Amino acid sequence: MAGVMDSVNQRTQLVGQNRLELLLFRLNGKQLYGINVFKVREVLQCPKLTVMPRSNPVVRGVANIRGATIPILDLALATGAPGLESLADTFVIITEYNTKIQGFLVHSVERIVNMNWEEIHPPPKGTGRDHYLTAVTRVDNQLVEIIDVEKILAEVAPTSEAISVGVVDEETQTKAVTLRVLTVDDSSVARKQVTRCLQTVGVEVVALNDGRQALDYLRKLVDEGKRPEEEFLMLISDIEMPEMDGYTLTAEIRNDPRMQKLHIILHTSLSGVFNQAMVKKVGADDFLAKFRPDDLAARVVERIKAAV
């Protein structure tokens, strides 16, 4: 497993091509799960865990890894299944989400597969509302489920969604009521967080589920003779989404003269310095790490003051 992350630098070349690489793993049974390699820092045999009193049951303990104390979450337990039992035979996937480091306890780690986002699909409609999936795909004729990690983290360690006093003034809120913002995110938790934040600023929110849906929506607008930059103050898009990722969505918008003036912020749990370079590569106006309500509100306020 030591060589799993050896070619991370090469993987950045996938960005903007609507491609991704999934690290496949298993929890309790035969079901395959996947996580975007860009979120993965390291994979290792489960280290010695120190149990923390009064912590969430999903957190099996903390581990000291390379000088840092990292919480280790049992993904099986987090998704409603029985927790993993014999920790000596398990692995930990060290990840970075929303600038925070945590480990996910899994039974086994399989391999990395290179895929196109068009092969990644939203969960079946019959799945209901209480599932922990953002997407599904197939690898070697096996179903692979992609877990909504943002939903798990929001349940285990909720973050404040409140905007600090002074970030939005009364004059800006008055101007905001006439404006709309388009948001795109495949995580239901992230969509709700962003929507509540923007509604506090005062703007109307149109929330869509993935890049393909957003591009079709914008193309319909321009086919009707409307200008997206006049219809919306800005587009706030996630990067990792089924069907079409945020990088590809941005590139498609910039390549269409009818909509290329739309202001675009990529808002993502993906961390790492490569994001800034990729923002320039695909033509986005800005990049913002999730989920920081003050930062998000401040960017919207800036646009309101510049536009009105």
C-alpha positions as CSV (number, residue, x, y, z in Angstrom):
1,M,0.0,0.0,0.0
2,A,3.0,2.3,0.4
3,G,3.0,3.0,-3.4
4,V,-0.7,3.9,-3.6
5,M,0.0,7.7,-3.5
6,D,3.2,7.7,-5.5
7,S,1.8,9.3,-8.6
8,V,-0.4,12.1,-7.0
9,N,1.4,14.8,-9.1
10,Q,0.4,13.1,-12.3
11,R,-3.2,12.9,-11.2
12,T,-3.4,16.7,-11.2
13,Q,-3.3,16.4,-15.0
14,L,-6.8,14.9,-14.9
15,V,-8.3,18.2,-13.7
16,G,-10.3,20.0,-16.3
17,Q,-10.8,16.8,-18.3
18,N,-13.9,15.7,-16.4
19,R,-11.9,12.8,-15.1
20,L,-11.1,11.5,-11.6
21,E,-9.4,8.6,-9.9
22,L,-11.2,6.7,-7.2
23,L,-9.6,4.8,-4.4
24,L,-11.7,1.7,-3.9
25,F,-12.3,0.1,-0.5
26,R,-14.6,-2.2,1.5
27,L,-16.2,-1.8,4.9
28,N,-18.0,-4.8,6.4
29,G,-19.1,-6.9,3.4
30,K,-18.5,-7.3,-0.3
31,Q,-19.9,-3.8,-1.3
32,L,-17.3,-1.6,-2.9
33,Y,-16.9,2.1,-2.0
34,G,-14.9,4.8,-3.6
35,I,-13.3,8.1,-2.6
36,N,-11.6,10.7,-4.8
37,V,-7.8,10.3,-4.7
38,F,-7.5,14.1,-4.4
39,K,-9.0,13.8,-0.9
40,V,-6.5,11.1,0.2
41,R,-3.2,11.9,1.9
42,E,-2.1,8.5,2.9
43,V,-3.3,4.9,3.4
44,L,-1.9,2.8,6.3
45,Q,-2.5,-0.2,8.5
46,C,-4.7,0.9,11.4
47,P,-2.3,2.4,14.1
48,K,-2.8,2.2,17.8
49,L,-5.9,4.3,18.7
50,T,-6.4,6.3,21.9
51,V,-10.1,6.4,22.9
52,M,-11.3,9.9,23.7
53,P,-13.9,10.1,26.5
54,R,-17.3,11.6,25.6
55,S,-16.5,11.6,21.8
56,N,-19.0,10.7,19.2
57,P,-19.3,6.9,18.9
58,V,-18.3,7.1,15.2
59,V,-14.9,8.3,16.4
60,R,-13.1,5.1,17.3
61,G,-10.2,7.1,18.8
62,V,-7.3,9.3,17.8
63,A,-3.9,8.4,16.4
64,N,-0.6,10.1,16.4
65,I,0.5,10.1,12.8
66,R,3.6,12.0,11.7
67,G,3.5,14.2,14.7
68,A,-0.2,15.1,14.3
69,T,-3.2,13.9,16.4
70,I,-5.8,12.7,14.0
71,P,-9.4,11.5,14.7
72,I,-10.2,8.2,13.2
73,L,-13.8,7.7,12.1
74,D,-15.4,4.3,11.6
75,L,-17.1,4.7,8.1
76,A,-19.3,1.6,8.6
77,L,-20.6,2.9,11.9
78,A,-21.1,6.4,10.4
79,T,-23.3,5.0,7.7
80,G,-25.6,3.0,10.0
81,A,-23.9,-0.4,9.6
82,P,-22.2,-2.3,12.5
83,G,-18.8,-1.0,13.3
84,L,-15.6,-2.7,12.3
85,E,-14.5,-5.2,14.9
86,S,-10.9,-6.4,14.7
87,L,-9.0,-3.2,14.3
88,A,-5.7,-5.1,13.8
89,D,-6.9,-6.2,10.4
90,T,-8.2,-2.8,9.2
91,F,-6.8,0.1,7.3
92,V,-7.0,3.9,7.8
93,I,-7.5,6.3,4.8
94,I,-6.1,9.7,5.9
95,T,-8.0,12.4,4.2
96,E,-8.3,16.1,4.0
97,Y,-11.8,17.7,3.7
98,N,-12.6,21.3,4.2
99,T,-9.0,22.0,5.3
100,K,-9.4,19.4,8.2
101,I,-7.5,16.1,8.5
102,Q,-9.2,12.9,9.6
103,G,-8.8,9.2,9.1
104,F,-11.5,6.8,7.9
105,L,-11.4,3.3,9.2
106,V,-12.1,0.7,6.5
107,H,-11.8,-3.1,6.3
108,S,-9.7,-3.3,3.2
109,V,-8.3,-1.0,0.5
110,E,-8.5,-2.4,-3.1
111,R,-7.0,-0.3,-5.8
112,I,-7.2,3.0,-7.7
113,V,-9.3,3.3,-10.9
114,N,-9.2,6.1,-13.5
115,M,-12.7,7.2,-14.5
116,N,-14.7,9.8,-16.3
117,W,-17.2,11.9,-14.3
118,E,-19.8,11.0,-16.9
119,E,-19.6,7.4,-15.6
120,I,-20.4,8.7,-12.1
121,H,-24.2,9.0,-11.5
122,P,-26.5,10.4,-8.8
123,P,-27.9,7.8,-6.4
124,P,-31.0,6.1,-7.6
125,K,-34.2,8.0,-6.8
126,G,-35.6,5.1,-4.8
127,T,-32.7,5.4,-2.3
128,G,-34.7,7.9,-0.1
129,R,-33.4,10.9,1.8
130,D,-31.6,9.3,4.7
131,H,-28.8,7.6,2.7
132,Y,-25.1,8.6,2.8
133,L,-24.4,8.6,-0.9
134,T,-23.5,11.4,-3.3
135,A,-23.0,9.1,-6.3
136,V,-22.7,5.6,-7.7
137,T,-20.8,4.0,-10.5
138,R,-19.7,0.6,-11.8
139,V,-16.2,-0.9,-12.0
140,D,-15.7,-4.3,-13.5
141,N,-19.5,-4.8,-13.4
142,Q,-19.6,-4.1,-9.7
143,L,-21.6,-1.3,-8.1
144,V,-19.4,1.3,-6.4
145,E,-21.0,3.6,-3.9
146,I,-19.4,7.1,-3.2
147,I,-20.1,8.2,0.3
148,D,-21.3,11.7,1.2
149,V,-18.4,12.5,3.6
150,E,-19.6,16.0,4.1
151,K,-22.9,14.7,5.6
152,I,-20.9,12.4,7.9
153,L,-18.6,15.1,9.1
154,A,-21.5,17.5,9.6
155,E,-23.2,14.9,11.9
156,V,-20.0,13.9,13.8
157,A,-18.6,17.4,14.2
158,P,-21.2,20.1,13.3
159,T,-19.8,23.4,12.2
160,S,-21.5,26.7,12.8
161,E,-23.4,28.1,9.9
162,A,-23.9,31.5,11.4
163,I,-22.5,34.6,9.8
164,S,-20.6,36.9,12.2
165,V,-22.0,40.3,13.0
166,G,-20.7,42.9,10.7
167,V,-20.0,40.7,7.6
168,V,-23.3,41.8,6.0
169,D,-24.6,45.3,6.6
170,E,-28.2,46.5,6.3
171,E,-27.6,48.4,3.1
172,T,-26.2,45.3,1.3
173,Q,-29.1,43.2,2.5
174,T,-31.5,45.7,1.0
175,K,-29.7,45.5,-2.4
176,A,-29.5,41.8,-2.2
177,V,-33.2,41.1,-2.3
178,T,-33.3,41.9,-6.0
179,L,-30.4,39.5,-6.9
180,R,-30.1,35.8,-7.5
181,V,-27.2,33.4,-7.1
182,L,-26.9,30.0,-8.8
183,T,-25.3,27.3,-6.7
184,V,-24.3,23.7,-7.7
185,D,-23.4,20.9,-5.3
186,D,-24.1,17.2,-5.3
187,S,-24.1,17.0,-1.4
188,S,-27.5,17.7,0.1
189,V,-25.8,18.9,3.3
190,A,-23.6,21.3,1.3
191,R,-26.5,22.7,-0.7
192,K,-28.4,23.4,2.4
193,Q,-25.4,25.1,4.1
194,V,-24.7,27.3,1.1
195,T,-28.4,28.1,0.6
196,R,-28.9,29.2,4.3
197,C,-25.8,31.3,4.2
198,L,-26.8,33.1,1.0
199,Q,-30.4,33.6,2.2
200,T,-29.0,35.3,5.3
201,V,-27.1,37.7,3.0
202,G,-30.4,38.4,1.4
203,V,-30.1,37.0,-2.2
204,E,-32.5,34.5,-3.8
205,V,-30.9,31.1,-4.4
206,V,-31.3,28.7,-7.2
207,A,-29.7,25.4,-6.2
208,L,-28.8,22.6,-8.6
209,N,-27.3,19.1,-8.0
210,D,-24.5,18.7,-10.6
211,G,-22.5,20.3,-13.3
212,R,-24.4,18.7,-16.2
213,Q,-27.7,19.9,-14.7
214,A,-26.3,23.4,-14.3
215,L,-24.9,23.6,-17.8
216,D,-28.2,22.5,-19.3
217,Y,-30.0,25.1,-17.2
218,L,-27.7,27.9,-18.4
219,R,-27.9,26.8,-22.0
220,K,-31.7,26.9,-21.8
221,L,-31.5,30.4,-20.5
222,V,-29.3,31.6,-23.4
223,D,-31.5,29.8,-25.9
224,E,-34.3,31.9,-24.5
225,G,-32.3,35.0,-25.2
226,K,-31.3,35.7,-21.6
227,R,-27.8,36.6,-20.3
228,P,-26.7,34.5,-17.3
229,E,-24.6,37.4,-16.0
230,E,-27.7,39.5,-15.9
231,E,-29.9,36.7,-14.4
232,F,-27.4,35.8,-11.7
233,L,-25.0,37.7,-9.5
234,M,-22.7,34.7,-9.6
235,L,-22.3,31.0,-9.9
236,I,-21.0,29.1,-6.8
237,S,-20.0,25.6,-7.8
238,D,-18.7,22.5,-6.1
239,I,-15.8,20.7,-8.0
240,E,-16.5,17.0,-7.3
241,M,-19.9,16.2,-8.9
242,P,-21.4,13.3,-10.8
243,E,-22.0,13.6,-14.6
244,M,-19.8,16.8,-14.9
245,D,-17.3,18.3,-12.4
246,G,-17.0,21.9,-11.5
247,Y,-13.8,22.4,-13.5
248,T,-15.4,21.1,-16.7
249,L,-18.6,23.1,-16.0
250,T,-16.4,26.3,-15.7
251,A,-14.5,25.5,-18.9
252,E,-17.8,24.9,-20.8
253,I,-19.2,28.2,-19.6
254,R,-16.0,30.1,-20.5
255,N,-16.0,28.5,-24.0
256,D,-19.5,29.7,-24.8
257,P,-19.5,33.5,-25.7
258,R,-23.2,33.7,-24.7
259,M,-22.4,32.9,-21.0
260,Q,-18.7,33.5,-20.5
261,K,-19.2,36.7,-18.5
262,L,-20.8,34.9,-15.6
263,H,-18.8,35.3,-12.4
264,I,-17.8,31.9,-11.1
265,I,-16.5,30.8,-7.7
266,L,-15.4,27.2,-7.2
267,H,-16.4,26.2,-3.6
268,T,-15.0,22.9,-2.6
269,S,-13.9,20.6,0.2
270,L,-10.9,19.7,-2.0
271,S,-7.7,21.1,-0.4
272,G,-4.3,21.7,-1.8
273,V,-2.3,24.4,-3.5
274,F,-3.0,22.9,-6.9
275,N,-6.5,24.3,-6.8
276,Q,-5.3,27.9,-7.3
277,A,-3.5,26.8,-10.5
278,M,-6.6,24.9,-11.7
279,V,-8.9,27.9,-11.1
280,K,-6.8,29.9,-13.5
281,K,-6.5,27.0,-16.0
282,V,-10.3,26.6,-16.4
283,G,-11.1,30.4,-16.1
284,A,-12.9,30.6,-12.8
285,D,-12.9,33.9,-11.0
286,D,-12.1,32.6,-7.5
287,F,-11.7,29.5,-5.3
288,L,-13.1,29.1,-1.8
289,A,-12.6,26.2,0.7
290,K,-15.7,24.8,2.3
291,F,-17.5,25.6,4.6
292,R,-16.7,29.0,6.0
293,P,-19.9,31.0,6.2
294,D,-18.1,34.3,6.8
295,D,-15.8,33.9,3.8
296,L,-18.6,32.8,1.6
297,A,-20.9,35.7,2.7
298,A,-18.0,38.1,2.2
299,R,-17.5,37.1,-1.4
300,V,-21.1,37.5,-2.1
301,V,-21.2,40.9,-0.4
302,E,-18.2,42.0,-2.6
303,R,-20.1,41.0,-5.7
304,I,-23.2,42.9,-4.6
305,K,-21.2,46.1,-4.0
306,A,-19.4,45.7,-7.3
307,A,-22.6,45.0,-9.3
308,V,-25.1,47.4,-7.8
